[in-house]
Structures are given as C-alpha cells and as structure tokens.
C-alpha cells in the first residue's frame, strides 16, 4: 500500500486497543521535495476509521481520500507554511476500539481535531473523550443522533437520516407506496434509521407492517425476510452500510420476493452491485451527486470541484471515489479551511472549533455546508438525488415508478 507523506496509520491489534496498550507509530517525513511544499512544524489531526471489520468498505476509501488530500495540501504549502500530519487509527468497526483510539489521539498524539468515525456507533463512543478534551470532531457517519444529540464539539459531513428518510419517503409516496417494511443492522446506523422512519412515516401516509434486524457479519437473513414477505409490504427499506446488504438482496431474490427495496447513502457502493448481482436490479437509494457528477450541473463550481477530485482519486487508486471518500474529503477540507482562517502560530483547539462552526457556504463533495451554533450538519434534501440500480450500474431515478 502506498504510504503518503504527512499521514500516519497506526495498525493496532484490536485486543491491544481495547486494553489501551497500543502505542508507538512510524512517522513519515512531511512533503518537502515539491516547489512550495510546507516545511514548518506539522499540525497534527487525528482520524478514527474502520479499515477492518464490517465497515471496511467505507473506511478504506475514506483513508484514501484523506491521504490524497494531505499530499495535495502539503505540496501546495500546507497551512501558513506548516504541513498537516493526519494520524489514522483503525477501530475495526468496534465501539470500544474507537473510544480507545480517540483517547490515544488526544492524550498521546496531542491532535488539534479528530476526523471520524466511519460508523455511527463508533462516533458516539468517542464523544465522552471529545468533550472531556474539548477537541472538535468531524464525523463521517450518517446517523441523525450524531448531531441531533447535540454537542458543541461534534460536526458531521454525511446527510443525516433525518434528511434522508423524508427524501426517501416522499419518493416512495409519489410511487404509490403506503405499506413499508424495514430490515436494519443492529448497530447505531440501523437503529437510528429505524427510529427516524418510525417517527415520520405517518406524515407521508406510510404504515410500517414489519420490522426486522440483523447483526454485523450475519451470513443469511432468510428467516427475517420470510417474516417480512408474509406481511406483504409494498416496499422494504434497507438499513445497512456493510456487506450484509448484498446478502439481503440475494436472500430476497431466492424467496421470490416482489416488493422493491429502497435504501440510503450507506448502500451507495459498487460492492453491493458486485455482491448481489442481478438481485440488485430495481434497488433505489438516496445519495449525493458524486456518483453521477453531471447531476451537480456541469456549469457549477460543485461540478468542477467534484470532477477534479474524481480525476485525481481515480489516477491515484485506479478506481472512482464513492460517497464515503467524499465524506472524508469534506471532513478534512472543512477542518483545513477553518485552520486557514486562524492567525498564524499555535493552534488552539477551542478556537479551531469556533472556526469550524463558522463554515458558511463551503462547497464540498456532499453538498454546500453551512454550519451554525445549532446546526452542525449543514446539509439539506437539496443535496440528495435518487438512484436506481439496473443491469450492474446505477442511474438517476428521476421519476417515481
């Protein structure tokens, strides 16, 4: 694997992390051989990502995006001549490991801000240490509770479930759907999605006729889907961001189920199509514009920013970035732009937090971000579009069925 200048990865054994015994890391020299490269004392930023476990398919592209942007920023002079050094810790898609990781980043590595986590449960597990240390956290997790359970220190880059669910339900309502079922992972993302859906379904004339769950790593959800099939829903909402989504679609196909599946940004993964094959046909999901960048509008600044990122990412890694890479691009970019607005000298994490909150109209991959004292997500339904999978690819599902 390519090791970026300015980014360090701590490959921690989970048992050691849980014991809080992890320590030491191999530092990399910051960029210094390009014209204009940063040479000052590095600014250290932490990142807690799921590079292994069920969310690895999300965390790896997040790390790739951070690595790519760190190189670009440092080669261009860094922040007021200082390079940025991002220290990445793998939480293994485990909440206890995420808590141990953020404790290490704050107490041992003295970071000025933390990116992550990848998952909602991991993000929430980090909060006590974030608030104890008074260091800003910018999460790449989509659970609404990340910012609805408000903390002045916690921000978020994905579209939260409280934005995604009404967008999904309105599309379903316009398609004539009234009876819905849900199948959700038992982690923070799934629980949050189910809770939001239950809270607002009635506003869209929806009746929830069945609700089932599964655990990360489960290999067969036929039993749960058999119960859902018996309830005869018009459609099924899938709450899963891991590899289990493909299994569910294949299980449903094997049962001869006819109700279509609807999903969320957590399903915006090529791995879902590859894993489910033809069983993914007809699957619709809400996500951001990056999957089909022309949907930004080819004459917009957002399109230019997105296509530049897509081109650089593809050239570096041989694959186009997904929305999760975009979440990481946005998280790092928001922190970097806040750092640029600070006066030169030592970085005060509390002042940096204030500048992150002052983000206003910053155009990223996920949309146009405007934070405020009572909104640490800053995105709206206008930053979403609906996609539909057919014949191994996704296209815009501009019209209801």
C-alpha positions as a Markdown table, in Angstrom:
| # | Residue | x | y | z |
|---|---|---|---|---|
| 1 | Unk | 0.0 | 0.0 | 0.0 |
| 2 | Unk | 1.2 | 3.5 | -0.8 |
| 3 | Unk | 2.3 | 5.4 | 2.3 |
| 4 | Unk | 1.6 | 9.1 | 2.0 |
| 5 | Unk | 3.8 | 11.8 | 3.2 |
| 6 | Unk | 2.0 | 13.6 | 6.0 |
| 7 | Unk | -0.3 | 10.7 | 7.0 |
| 8 | Unk | 0.5 | 8.0 | 9.6 |
| 9 | Unk | -1.5 | 4.9 | 10.1 |
| 10 | Unk | -1.5 | 3.0 | 13.4 |
| 11 | Unk | -2.4 | -0.6 | 12.6 |
| 12 | Unk | -3.5 | -1.6 | 16.1 |
| 13 | Unk | -4.4 | -5.1 | 17.1 |
| 14 | Unk | -7.9 | -4.9 | 18.5 |
| 15 | Unk | -7.0 | -6.7 | 21.7 |
| 16 | Unk | -4.3 | -4.2 | 22.4 |
| 17 | Unk | -6.6 | -1.3 | 21.6 |
| 18 | Unk | -9.2 | -2.5 | 23.9 |
| 19 | Unk | -6.6 | -2.8 | 26.6 |
| 20 | Unk | -5.4 | 0.7 | 25.9 |
| 21 | Unk | -2.0 | -0.7 | 25.3 |
| 22 | Unk | -1.5 | 0.5 | 21.8 |
| 23 | Unk | 1.4 | 2.8 | 21.3 |
| 24 | Unk | 4.1 | 4.0 | 19.0 |
| 25 | Unk | 3.8 | 4.7 | 15.3 |
| 26 | Unk | 6.0 | 5.0 | 12.3 |
| 27 | Unk | 6.2 | 8.7 | 11.4 |
| 28 | Unk | 6.6 | 9.7 | 7.8 |
| 29 | Unk | 8.5 | 12.8 | 6.6 |
| 30 | Unk | 6.2 | 15.6 | 5.5 |
| 31 | Unk | 6.3 | 16.7 | 1.9 |
| 32 | Unk | 9.4 | 18.7 | 1.2 |
| 33 | Unk | 10.6 | 18.0 | -2.3 |
| 34 | Unk | 7.9 | 19.8 | -4.3 |
| 35 | Unk | 8.1 | 23.6 | -5.1 |
| 36 | Unk | 6.1 | 25.4 | -2.4 |
| 37 | Unk | 5.9 | 22.4 | -0.1 |
| 38 | Unk | 5.2 | 23.0 | 3.6 |
| 39 | Unk | 8.2 | 22.9 | 5.8 |
| 40 | Unk | 7.0 | 24.2 | 9.2 |
| 41 | Unk | 6.1 | 22.2 | 12.4 |
| 42 | Unk | 3.3 | 19.9 | 11.4 |
| 43 | Unk | -0.3 | 20.4 | 12.6 |
| 44 | Unk | -1.5 | 17.0 | 13.9 |
| 45 | Unk | -5.0 | 15.9 | 13.1 |
| 46 | Unk | -6.4 | 12.5 | 14.2 |
| 47 | Unk | -8.7 | 10.2 | 12.2 |
| 48 | Unk | -10.6 | 7.1 | 13.5 |
| 49 | Unk | -11.6 | 5.0 | 10.6 |
| 50 | Unk | -13.0 | 1.5 | 10.1 |
| 51 | Unk | -10.2 | -0.1 | 8.0 |
| 52 | Unk | -11.2 | -3.6 | 9.0 |
| 53 | Unk | -14.5 | -5.2 | 10.1 |
| 54 | Unk | -17.9 | -4.8 | 8.5 |
| 55 | Unk | -17.4 | -1.1 | 7.6 |
| 56 | Unk | -14.0 | -1.6 | 6.0 |
| 57 | Unk | -15.6 | -0.9 | 2.6 |
| 58 | Unk | -16.4 | 2.6 | 3.8 |
| 59 | Unk | -13.3 | 3.3 | 5.9 |
| 60 | Unk | -10.7 | 2.3 | 3.2 |
| 61 | Unk | -11.9 | 4.9 | 0.7 |
| 62 | Unk | -12.1 | 7.4 | 3.5 |
| 63 | Unk | -8.5 | 6.8 | 4.2 |
| 64 | Unk | -7.6 | 7.0 | 0.5 |
| 65 | Unk | -9.3 | 10.4 | 0.2 |
| 66 | Unk | -7.5 | 11.8 | 3.3 |
| 67 | Unk | -4.2 | 10.5 | 2.0 |
| 68 | Unk | -4.7 | 12.1 | -1.4 |
| 69 | Unk | -5.7 | 15.5 | 0.1 |
| 70 | Unk | -2.9 | 15.6 | 2.6 |
| 71 | Unk | -0.4 | 15.2 | -0.1 |
| 72 | Unk | -2.0 | 17.9 | -2.2 |
| 73 | Unk | -2.3 | 20.4 | 0.6 |
| 74 | Unk | 1.3 | 19.8 | 1.9 |
| 75 | Unk | 2.8 | 20.1 | -1.6 |
| 76 | Unk | 1.0 | 23.4 | -2.1 |
| 77 | Unk | 2.4 | 24.9 | 1.1 |
| 78 | Unk | 0.3 | 23.5 | 3.9 |
| 79 | Unk | -1.4 | 25.8 | 6.3 |
| 80 | Unk | 0.5 | 29.1 | 6.6 |
| 81 | Unk | 3.7 | 27.1 | 5.7 |
| 82 | Unk | 3.0 | 24.3 | 8.2 |
| 83 | Unk | 2.3 | 20.8 | 7.0 |
| 84 | Unk | -0.6 | 18.7 | 8.2 |
| 85 | Unk | 0.1 | 15.3 | 9.7 |
| 86 | Unk | -3.0 | 13.1 | 9.9 |
| 87 | Unk | -2.7 | 10.2 | 12.3 |
| 88 | Unk | -5.1 | 7.4 | 11.3 |
| 89 | Unk | -6.2 | 4.7 | 13.7 |
| 90 | Unk | -8.3 | 1.6 | 12.7 |
| 91 | Unk | -11.2 | 1.0 | 15.0 |
| 92 | Unk | -12.1 | -2.4 | 13.4 |
| 93 | Unk | -15.7 | -1.3 | 13.3 |
| 94 | Unk | -15.8 | -1.7 | 17.1 |
| 95 | Unk | -17.1 | 0.9 | 19.5 |
| 96 | Unk | -14.7 | 0.1 | 22.4 |
| 97 | Unk | -11.8 | 0.3 | 20.0 |
| 98 | Unk | -13.0 | 3.7 | 18.7 |
| 99 | Unk | -13.1 | 5.0 | 22.2 |
| 100 | Unk | -9.6 | 3.8 | 22.9 |
| 101 | Unk | -8.4 | 5.2 | 19.6 |
| 102 | Unk | -9.6 | 8.7 | 20.3 |
| 103 | Unk | -8.2 | 8.7 | 23.8 |
| 104 | Unk | -4.8 | 7.8 | 22.4 |
| 105 | Unk | -5.0 | 10.5 | 19.7 |
| 106 | Unk | -5.9 | 13.2 | 22.2 |
| 107 | Unk | -3.8 | 12.2 | 25.2 |
| 108 | Unk | -0.7 | 10.8 | 23.4 |
| 109 | Unk | -0.6 | 12.4 | 20.0 |
| 110 | Unk | -2.0 | 15.8 | 21.0 |
| 111 | Unk | -4.1 | 16.3 | 17.9 |
| 112 | Unk | -6.0 | 19.6 | 17.4 |
| 113 | Unk | -9.1 | 17.9 | 15.8 |
| 114 | Unk | -10.4 | 14.4 | 15.1 |
| 115 | Unk | -11.9 | 13.1 | 11.9 |
| 116 | Unk | -14.3 | 10.2 | 12.1 |
| 117 | Unk | -15.5 | 7.8 | 13.0 |
| 118 | Unk | -16.8 | 5.9 | 10.0 |
| 119 | Unk | -19.8 | 4.4 | 11.8 |
| 120 | Unk | -22.5 | 6.0 | 14.0 |
| 121 | Unk | -21.9 | 3.7 | 17.0 |
| 122 | Unk | -18.2 | 4.3 | 16.9 |
| 123 | Unk | -18.7 | 8.1 | 16.6 |
| 124 | Unk | -20.9 | 8.2 | 19.6 |
| 125 | Unk | -18.5 | 6.1 | 21.6 |
| 126 | Unk | -15.9 | 8.8 | 21.1 |
| 127 | Unk | -18.0 | 11.6 | 22.4 |
| 128 | Unk | -17.0 | 11.5 | 26.1 |
| 129 | Unk | -13.3 | 11.9 | 25.3 |
| 130 | Unk | -14.0 | 14.5 | 22.7 |
| 131 | Unk | -16.0 | 16.6 | 25.2 |
| 132 | Unk | -13.5 | 15.9 | 28.0 |
| 133 | Unk | -10.6 | 17.2 | 26.0 |
| 134 | Unk | -12.6 | 20.0 | 24.2 |
| 135 | Unk | -11.4 | 19.0 | 20.8 |
| 136 | Unk | -13.6 | 19.2 | 17.7 |
| 137 | Unk | -14.7 | 16.0 | 16.0 |
| 138 | Unk | -16.0 | 15.9 | 12.4 |
| 139 | Unk | -17.7 | 12.6 | 11.8 |
| 140 | Unk | -18.2 | 10.7 | 8.6 |
| 141 | Unk | -21.2 | 8.7 | 10.0 |
| 142 | Unk | -24.8 | 9.3 | 8.8 |
| 143 | Unk | -26.8 | 8.6 | 12.0 |
| 144 | Unk | -29.0 | 11.6 | 12.9 |
| 145 | Unk | -28.1 | 11.3 | 16.5 |
| 146 | Unk | -24.5 | 12.3 | 15.7 |
| 147 | Unk | -25.7 | 15.9 | 15.5 |
| 148 | Unk | -29.3 | 15.7 | 16.8 |
| 149 | Unk | -27.9 | 14.7 | 20.2 |
| 150 | Unk | -26.1 | 18.0 | 20.1 |
| 151 | Unk | -22.6 | 18.6 | 21.3 |
| 152 | Unk | -20.8 | 21.9 | 20.6 |
| 153 | Unk | -17.7 | 19.8 | 19.8 |
| 154 | Unk | -19.2 | 17.4 | 17.2 |
| 155 | Unk | -19.8 | 18.0 | 13.5 |
| 156 | Unk | -20.9 | 15.8 | 10.6 |
| 157 | Unk | -20.4 | 15.6 | 6.9 |
| 158 | Unk | -22.9 | 12.9 | 5.5 |
| 159 | Unk | -26.6 | 13.7 | 5.0 |
| 160 | Unk | -28.2 | 12.6 | 8.3 |
| 161 | Unk | -31.0 | 10.1 | 8.5 |
| 162 | Unk | -33.4 | 12.9 | 9.5 |
| 163 | Unk | -32.7 | 14.4 | 6.0 |
| 164 | Unk | -32.5 | 11.2 | 4.1 |
| 165 | Unk | -35.7 | 9.5 | 5.4 |
| 166 | Unk | -38.1 | 12.2 | 4.4 |
| 167 | Unk | -36.5 | 12.3 | 1.0 |
| 168 | Unk | -36.9 | 8.6 | 0.6 |
| 169 | Unk | -40.4 | 8.5 | 1.9 |
| 170 | Unk | -41.6 | 11.3 | -0.4 |
| 171 | Unk | -40.3 | 9.5 | -3.4 |
| 172 | Unk | -42.0 | 6.3 | -2.2 |
| 173 | Unk | -45.2 | 8.1 | -1.6 |
| 174 | Unk | -45.1 | 9.6 | -5.1 |
| 175 | Unk | -44.7 | 6.0 | -6.3 |
| 176 | Unk | -47.9 | 4.9 | -4.7 |
| 177 | Unk | -46.3 | 3.1 | -1.8 |
| 178 | Unk | -48.2 | 3.1 | 1.5 |
| 179 | Unk | -47.2 | -0.2 | 3.3 |
| 180 | Unk | -43.5 | -0.5 | 4.2 |
| 181 | Unk | -41.3 | -2.9 | 6.0 |
| 182 | Unk | -37.7 | -2.4 | 7.3 |
| 183 | Unk | -34.7 | -4.6 | 7.8 |
| 184 | Unk | -31.9 | -2.9 | 9.7 |
| 185 | Unk | -28.5 | -3.7 | 11.1 |
| 186 | Unk | -28.4 | -3.8 | 14.9 |
| 187 | Unk | -25.7 | -1.1 | 15.2 |
| 188 | Unk | -26.1 | 2.6 | 15.6 |
| 189 | Unk | -26.8 | 3.5 | 12.0 |
| 190 | Unk | -29.6 | 0.9 | 11.6 |
| 191 | Unk | -31.2 | 1.8 | 15.0 |
| 192 | Unk | -31.1 | 5.5 | 14.2 |
| 193 | Unk | -32.6 | 4.9 | 10.7 |
| 194 | Unk | -35.5 | 2.8 | 12.1 |
| 195 | Unk | -36.2 | 5.4 | 14.8 |
| 196 | Unk | -36.3 | 8.3 | 12.4 |
| 197 | Unk | -38.5 | 6.3 | 10.0 |
| 198 | Unk | -40.9 | 5.3 | 12.7 |
| 199 | Unk | -41.1 | 9.0 | 13.8 |
| 200 | Unk | -42.0 | 10.5 | 10.4 |
| 201 | Unk | -43.7 | 7.6 | 8.4 |
| 202 | Unk | -47.2 | 8.8 | 9.3 |
| 203 | Unk | -46.5 | 12.2 | 7.9 |
| 204 | Unk | -46.2 | 10.5 | 4.5 |
| 205 | Unk | -49.2 | 8.2 | 4.9 |
| 206 | Unk | -47.0 | 5.2 | 5.5 |
| 207 | Unk | -47.8 | 2.2 | 7.6 |
| 208 | Unk | -44.9 | 0.1 | 8.9 |
| 209 | Unk | -46.1 | -3.5 | 8.6 |
| 210 | Unk | -42.9 | -5.4 | 9.5 |
| 211 | Unk | -39.6 | -4.6 | 11.2 |
| 212 | Unk | -36.6 | -7.0 | 11.4 |
| 213 | Unk | -32.9 | -6.7 | 12.3 |
| 214 | Unk | -29.6 | -8.5 | 11.8 |
| 215 | Unk | -26.1 | -8.3 | 13.3 |
| 216 | Unk | -22.9 | -7.4 | 11.5 |
| 217 | Unk | -21.4 | -10.4 | 9.9 |
| 218 | Unk | -24.6 | -12.4 | 9.6 |
| 219 | Unk | -24.5 | -14.6 | 6.5 |
| 220 | Unk | -28.2 | -15.4 | 6.0 |
| 221 | Unk | -31.2 | -13.2 | 6.6 |
| 222 | Unk | -33.8 | -15.6 | 5.1 |
| 223 | Unk | -35.7 | -16.0 | 8.3 |
| 224 | Unk | -36.2 | -12.3 | 8.8 |
| 225 | Unk | -37.2 | -11.8 | 5.2 |
| 226 | Unk | -39.7 | -14.7 | 5.3 |
| 227 | Unk | -41.5 | -12.8 | 8.1 |
| 228 | Unk | -41.4 | -9.6 | 6.0 |
| 229 | Unk | -42.7 | -11.3 | 2.9 |
| 230 | Unk | -45.7 | -12.7 | 5.0 |
| 231 | Unk | -46.6 | -9.1 | 5.9 |
| 232 | Unk | -47.0 | -8.2 | 2.2 |
| 233 | Unk | -45.4 | -4.8 | 2.1 |
| 234 | Unk | -45.4 | -2.5 | -0.9 |
| 235 | Unk | -41.7 | -1.8 | -0.4 |
| 236 | Unk | -38.8 | -2.6 | 2.0 |
| 237 | Unk | -36.3 | -0.1 | 3.4 |
| 238 | Unk | -32.8 | -1.5 | 3.9 |
| 239 | Unk | -30.8 | 0.0 | 6.7 |
| 240 | Unk | -27.3 | -1.4 | 6.2 |
| 241 | Unk | -23.9 | 0.1 | 5.3 |
| 242 | Unk | -21.9 | -3.1 | 5.4 |
| 243 | Unk | -21.5 | -6.1 | 3.2 |
| 244 | Unk | -24.7 | -7.6 | 4.5 |
| 245 | Unk | -26.8 | -5.6 | 2.1 |
| 246 | Unk | -25.9 | -7.8 | -0.8 |
| 247 | Unk | -26.8 | -10.9 | 1.2 |
| 248 | Unk | -30.2 | -9.5 | 2.0 |
| 249 | Unk | -31.0 | -8.7 | -1.7 |
| 250 | Unk | -29.9 | -12.2 | -2.7 |
| 251 | Unk | -31.9 | -13.8 | 0.0 |
| 252 | Unk | -35.0 | -11.8 | -1.0 |
| 253 | Unk | -34.5 | -12.9 | -4.6 |
| 254 | Unk | -34.2 | -16.5 | -3.6 |
| 255 | Unk | -37.5 | -16.2 | -1.7 |
| 256 | Unk | -39.2 | -14.9 | -4.9 |
| 257 | Unk | -40.0 | -11.6 | -3.2 |
| 258 | Unk | -41.5 | -8.9 | -5.4 |
| 259 | Unk | -41.6 | -5.8 | -3.2 |
| 260 | Unk | -38.8 | -3.4 | -4.3 |
| 261 | Unk | -36.1 | -2.3 | -1.9 |
| 262 | Unk | -35.3 | 1.3 | -1.1 |
| 263 | Unk | -32.1 | 2.3 | 0.6 |
| 264 | Unk | -29.9 | 5.1 | 1.9 |
| 265 | Unk | -26.4 | 6.6 | 1.2 |
| 266 | Unk | -25.0 | 3.6 | 3.1 |
| 267 | Unk | -25.9 | 1.4 | 0.1 |
| 268 | Unk | -24.1 | 3.6 | -2.4 |
| 269 | Unk | -21.3 | 1.0 | -3.0 |
| 270 | Unk | -20.2 | -0.9 | -6.1 |
| 271 | Unk | -19.6 | -3.8 | -3.7 |
| 272 | Unk | -23.4 | -4.0 | -3.3 |
| 273 | Unk | -23.9 | -4.4 | -7.0 |
| 274 | Unk | -21.0 | -6.9 | -7.3 |
| 275 | Unk | -22.1 | -8.9 | -4.3 |
| 276 | Unk | -25.8 | -9.0 | -5.2 |
| 277 | Unk | -25.6 | -9.3 | -9.0 |
| 278 | Unk | -28.9 | -9.3 | -10.7 |
| 279 | Unk | -30.7 | -9.4 | -7.3 |
| 280 | Unk | -29.8 | -5.7 | -7.0 |
| 281 | Unk | -31.8 | -4.7 | -10.1 |
| 282 | Unk | -34.6 | -2.3 | -9.2 |
| 283 | Unk | -32.9 | -1.2 | -5.9 |
| 284 | Unk | -33.4 | 2.5 | -5.3 |
| 285 | Unk | -31.4 | 4.6 | -2.9 |
| 286 | Unk | -30.8 | 8.2 | -2.0 |
| 287 | Unk | -27.3 | 9.6 | -2.0 |
| 288 | Unk | -25.3 | 12.6 | -3.1 |
| 289 | Unk | -24.4 | 13.8 | -6.6 |
| 290 | Unk | -20.8 | 12.4 | -6.7 |
| 291 | Unk | -22.0 | 9.0 | -8.1 |
| 292 | Unk | -23.0 | 10.8 | -11.3 |
| 293 | Unk | -21.3 | 14.2 | -11.1 |
| 294 | Unk | -23.2 | 15.7 | -14.1 |
| 295 | Unk | -26.1 | 15.8 | -11.7 |
| 296 | Unk | -24.5 | 18.7 | -9.9 |
| 297 | Unk | -24.9 | 20.7 | -13.2 |
| 298 | Unk | -22.0 | 20.9 | -15.5 |
| 299 | Unk | -21.8 | 24.7 | -15.2 |
| 300 | Unk | -21.5 | 24.7 | -11.4 |
| 301 | Unk | -18.5 | 25.1 | -9.1 |
| 302 | Unk | -19.6 | 21.9 | -7.4 |
| 303 | Unk | -19.2 | 20.0 | -10.6 |
| 304 | Unk | -15.7 | 21.4 | -11.1 |
| 305 | Unk | -14.6 | 20.5 | -7.5 |
| 306 | Unk | -16.1 | 17.0 | -7.8 |
| 307 | Unk | -14.6 | 16.1 | -11.1 |
| 308 | Unk | -11.2 | 17.4 | -10.1 |
| 309 | Unk | -11.4 | 15.1 | -7.0 |
| 310 | Unk | -12.7 | 12.2 | -9.0 |
| 311 | Unk | -9.9 | 12.5 | -11.6 |
| 312 | Unk | -7.1 | 12.7 | -9.0 |
| 313 | Unk | -8.5 | 9.9 | -6.9 |
| 314 | Unk | -9.0 | 7.7 | -9.9 |
| 315 | Unk | -5.5 | 8.4 | -11.2 |
| 316 | Unk | -4.0 | 7.5 | -7.8 |
| 317 | Unk | -6.1 | 4.4 | -6.8 |
| 318 | Unk | -7.3 | 3.1 | -10.1 |
| 319 | Unk | -11.0 | 3.3 | -9.0 |
| 320 | Unk | -13.5 | 6.1 | -8.9 |
| 321 | Unk | -14.2 | 7.5 | -5.4 |
| 322 | Unk | -17.5 | 6.7 | -3.7 |
| 323 | Unk | -19.6 | 8.8 | -1.4 |
| 324 | Unk | -17.6 | 7.7 | 1.6 |
| 325 | Unk | -14.4 | 9.0 | 0.1 |
| 326 | Unk | -16.4 | 12.2 | -0.4 |
| 327 | Unk | -17.4 | 12.4 | 3.2 |
| 328 | Unk | -13.7 | 12.2 | 4.2 |
| 329 | Unk | -12.7 | 14.8 | 1.6 |
| 330 | Unk | -15.3 | 17.1 | 3.2 |
| 331 | Unk | -14.3 | 16.4 | 6.8 |
| 332 | Unk | -10.7 | 17.2 | 6.1 |
| 333 | Unk | -11.5 | 20.1 | 3.9 |
| 334 | Unk | -13.7 | 21.8 | 6.4 |
| 335 | Unk | -11.0 | 21.5 | 9.1 |
| 336 | Unk | -8.3 | 22.7 | 6.8 |
| 337 | Unk | -10.3 | 25.7 | 5.7 |
| 338 | Unk | -11.0 | 26.5 | 9.4 |
| 339 | Unk | -7.3 | 26.3 | 10.1 |
| 340 | Unk | -6.6 | 28.7 | 7.2 |
| 341 | Unk | -8.8 | 31.3 | 8.9 |
| 342 | Unk | -6.8 | 31.2 | 12.1 |
| 343 | Unk | -4.0 | 33.6 | 12.8 |
| 344 | Unk | -0.5 | 32.2 | 12.4 |
| 345 | Unk | 1.0 | 30.5 | 15.4 |
| 346 | Unk | -0.1 | 27.7 | 17.8 |
| 347 | Unk | -3.5 | 26.2 | 17.0 |
| 348 | Unk | -5.9 | 26.5 | 19.9 |
| 349 | Unk | -8.4 | 23.6 | 19.5 |
| 350 | Unk | -11.2 | 25.7 | 21.1 |
| 351 | Unk | -10.7 | 28.5 | 18.6 |
| 352 | Unk | -10.5 | 25.9 | 15.8 |
| 353 | Unk | -13.8 | 24.6 | 16.9 |
| 354 | Unk | -15.3 | 28.1 | 16.6 |
| 355 | Unk | -14.0 | 28.5 | 13.1 |
| 356 | Unk | -15.4 | 25.1 | 12.0 |
| 357 | Unk | -18.8 | 26.2 | 13.3 |
| 358 | Unk | -18.4 | 29.4 | 11.2 |
| 359 | Unk | -18.2 | 27.3 | 8.0 |
| 360 | Unk | -20.6 | 29.1 | 5.6 |
| 361 | Unk | -21.3 | 28.1 | 2.1 |
| 362 | Unk | -18.3 | 25.8 | 1.7 |
| 363 | Unk | -18.8 | 23.7 | -1.4 |
| 364 | Unk | -17.7 | 20.1 | -0.9 |
| 365 | Unk | -18.5 | 16.7 | -2.4 |
| 366 | Unk | -21.6 | 16.0 | -0.3 |
| 367 | Unk | -23.1 | 19.4 | -0.9 |
| 368 | Unk | -22.8 | 23.0 | 0.3 |
| 369 | Unk | -22.0 | 23.2 | 4.0 |
| 370 | Unk | -23.3 | 25.9 | 6.3 |
| 371 | Unk | -22.8 | 25.2 | 10.0 |
| 372 | Unk | -24.2 | 27.3 | 12.8 |
| 373 | Unk | -24.5 | 27.4 | 16.6 |
| 374 | Unk | -27.4 | 24.9 | 16.4 |
| 375 | Unk | -26.7 | 23.0 | 13.2 |
| 376 | Unk | -23.5 | 21.0 | 12.9 |
| 377 | Unk | -24.6 | 19.1 | 9.8 |
| 378 | Unk | -25.4 | 21.9 | 7.4 |
| 379 | Unk | -26.9 | 19.9 | 4.6 |
| 380 | Unk | -30.5 | 19.7 | 3.2 |
| 381 | Unk | -32.6 | 17.5 | 0.9 |
| 382 | Unk | -31.4 | 19.6 | -2.0 |
| 383 | Unk | -28.0 | 17.9 | -1.6 |
| 384 | Unk | -29.6 | 14.4 | -2.4 |
| 385 | Unk | -30.7 | 12.6 | -5.5 |
| 386 | Unk | -32.4 | 9.2 | -6.0 |
| 387 | Unk | -30.5 | 6.5 | -7.9 |
| 388 | Unk | -31.7 | 3.1 | -9.2 |
| 389 | Unk | -29.6 | 0.1 | -9.9 |
| 390 | Unk | -30.2 | -1.8 | -13.1 |
| 391 | Unk | -28.0 | -4.2 | -15.1 |
| 392 | Unk | -25.0 | -3.7 | -13.0 |
| 393 | Unk | -24.9 | 0.1 | -12.8 |
| 394 | Unk | -26.8 | 3.0 | -11.2 |
| 395 | Unk | -28.6 | 5.8 | -13.0 |
| 396 | Unk | -30.7 | 8.7 | -11.8 |
| 397 | Unk | -34.2 | 7.6 | -10.8 |
| 398 | Unk | -35.7 | 11.0 | -11.6 |
| 399 | Unk | -39.3 | 9.8 | -11.8 |
| 400 | Unk | -41.2 | 7.6 | -9.4 |
| 401 | Unk | -42.3 | 4.2 | -10.7 |
